[in-house]
């Protein structure tokens, strides 16, 4: 395996909850990112998926050092970004660019965009494409894409995705691609990581995640993917999750998904499952999954 360009080790980002106006007292914390580890190889695309509020965008900001990590390491080519500031951080950011989810807030409203027009004079889709072009302008080695095509029409989405793939092949770019659309993530990603409530619950190649999902949460996500063929809709299996997503300020003990999981047992409340390859899995299904009872479940229509 090639040398990783990015290594994330036990990354944590907590936002303190305080009481009082003058004498503020910390009474808790929002655990937006709570111990995430993964690697990104040069020329690879890692897709990150999960429900809103699971910590995907916070993860992206911490990787860019736009938000200071509470603990953990972010190693870019062996150098810990979390310890950098000033000129050192500025030099690293030349090689790591970001395409933000909301392009309007990332553009200076007082500056024109090459065509003598201000950001407010463009449509949302046009502003998104401007953000992508700006991210590519410095020819970085890595780009973090936070919902980069969410504001675009479907036809334009395909054009932008194809352009990103072409540029990746030409310049060996590395992408971390955050999105809600699982079909887009499958198309562009070499590997996929699934997040839930600040944790990475499953990670593997595109084939492993989409064809051999082992974590119940991943299986539920894939079962919700629309099926283009009407003949297959009646026979597909739909997994409906009960309950709401717990608060990141007060997550459940043990496995954080257990309050919505049909497999949950007493062990799930007492013991946090580690993100590792379960000993019970073999062959193409053998990839990292944070579940005590990980097993392959075919989800009809996930392809």
Secondary structure, DSSP 8 states (H G I E B T S, - for coil): ---EEEEEEEEEEEEEEEE-SSS-EEEEEEEEEEEEEEEEETT-EEEEE--TTSSHHHHHHHHTTSS--SEEEEEETTEEGGG--HHHHHHHHTTEEEE-S-TGGGS-TTSB-SSS-BGGGS-HHHHHHHHHHHHHHT--SEEEEESTTTTS-HHHHHHHHHHHHHHHHHHT-EEEEE-S-HHHHHHH-SEEEEEETTEEEEEEEHHHHHHS--SHHHHHHHHTS--S-GGGTTTS------S----TTS--SS-TTGGG-TT--HHHHHS---SEE-TT--GGG-SEE--TT------TT--
